[in-house]
């Protein structure tokens, strides 16, 4: 029996996702992007300080470099929310939505295509 997750990986690796600038992101940056996206999806946006304290992904200085990497790739935006302009929150950009859409479509293909 074939593994659906392996089929998903096959579709993702052959899709447009690797034809874009996102393919140059480090694996740590992608994991951080995933965390930022989930928090935004839960309507609890992550702030910069919270992102820099995710010990499972690395040291604060490493995470800061990954935030810069994501911003330079156009995958995240840093914004203030409400009247507090000192706290900066992380949101995914349209490029990140497109990135996740491609992954979502690959997941649907992996599930729907007969084994």
C-alpha positions as CSV (number, residue, x, y, z in Angstrom):
1,X,0.0,0.0,0.0
2,X,1.3,3.4,-0.9
3,X,1.7,6.1,1.7
4,X,-0.5,9.2,1.1
5,X,2.1,11.5,2.7
6,X,4.8,10.2,0.3
7,X,2.4,11.0,-2.6
8,X,1.9,14.5,-1.2
9,X,5.6,15.0,-1.1
10,X,5.9,13.8,-4.6
11,X,3.2,16.3,-5.8
12,X,4.8,19.1,-3.8
13,X,8.3,18.5,-5.2
14,X,7.0,18.4,-8.8
15,X,4.8,21.4,-8.5
16,X,5.2,25.2,-9.0
17,X,6.3,25.6,-5.4
18,X,9.9,24.8,-6.4
19,X,9.8,27.2,-9.4
20,X,9.5,30.2,-7.1
21,X,11.8,32.1,-4.8
22,X,10.4,30.2,-1.8
23,X,12.6,27.3,-2.7
24,X,15.6,29.2,-1.4
25,X,14.2,29.4,2.1
26,X,16.0,27.4,4.8
27,X,14.2,24.6,6.5
28,X,14.2,26.6,9.8
29,X,12.6,29.6,8.0
30,X,9.9,27.3,6.6
31,X,9.1,25.9,10.0
32,X,8.9,29.4,11.4
33,X,6.6,30.4,8.6
34,X,4.4,27.5,9.4
35,X,4.2,28.6,13.0
36,X,3.4,32.2,12.0
37,X,0.7,31.0,9.6
38,X,-1.0,28.7,12.2
39,X,-1.1,31.5,14.7
40,X,-2.6,33.9,12.2
41,X,-5.2,31.2,11.2
42,X,-6.1,30.8,14.9
43,X,-6.6,34.6,14.9
44,X,-3.9,35.0,17.5
45,X,-1.1,36.6,15.6
46,X,2.4,36.0,16.9
47,X,4.5,39.0,17.8
48,X,8.3,39.3,17.1
49,X,9.3,38.6,20.7
50,X,7.2,35.4,20.7
51,X,8.8,34.2,17.5
52,X,12.2,34.8,18.8
53,X,11.6,32.6,21.9
54,X,10.7,29.4,20.0
55,X,13.6,27.4,21.5
56,X,12.7,24.3,19.4
57,X,13.7,26.3,16.3
58,X,16.9,27.8,17.5
59,X,18.5,30.7,19.4
60,X,17.0,34.2,19.4
61,X,19.7,35.5,17.1
62,X,19.1,32.6,14.7
63,X,15.4,33.2,14.7
64,X,16.0,36.9,14.1
65,X,18.0,36.0,11.0
66,X,15.1,33.7,9.9
67,X,12.6,36.5,10.3
68,X,14.8,38.7,8.1
69,X,15.0,35.9,5.6
70,X,11.2,35.6,5.5
71,X,10.8,39.3,5.1
72,X,13.3,39.6,2.4
73,X,11.6,36.7,0.5
74,X,8.3,38.6,0.8
75,X,6.7,35.8,2.9
76,X,5.8,37.8,6.0
77,X,4.8,41.3,6.9
78,X,5.4,43.0,10.3
79,X,2.6,45.3,11.5
80,X,1.3,47.0,14.6
81,X,-2.1,46.1,15.8
82,X,-4.4,48.6,17.4
83,X,-3.0,51.6,19.2
84,X,0.1,49.9,20.5
85,X,2.7,50.7,17.9
86,X,5.6,49.3,20.0
87,X,4.6,45.6,19.6
88,X,5.1,44.3,16.1
89,X,3.0,41.3,14.9
90,X,3.9,38.9,12.2
91,X,1.4,38.1,9.3
92,X,1.9,36.0,6.2
93,X,1.9,37.9,2.9
94,X,0.1,37.1,-0.3
95,X,3.2,35.2,-1.5
96,X,2.9,33.0,1.6
97,X,-0.8,32.4,0.9
98,X,0.1,31.3,-2.6
99,X,2.8,29.0,-1.2
100,X,0.4,27.4,1.1
101,X,-2.3,27.2,-1.6
102,X,0.1,25.1,-3.8
103,X,0.8,22.8,-0.8
104,X,-3.0,22.5,-0.2
105,X,-3.7,21.6,-3.8
106,X,-0.9,19.0,-3.7
107,X,-2.5,17.5,-0.5
108,X,-5.9,17.2,-2.3
109,X,-4.3,15.6,-5.3
110,X,-2.5,13.0,-3.0
111,X,-5.8,12.1,-1.3
112,X,-8.0,12.1,-4.4
113,X,-5.8,10.4,-6.9
114,X,-6.3,6.6,-6.7
115,X,-3.5,4.6,-5.3
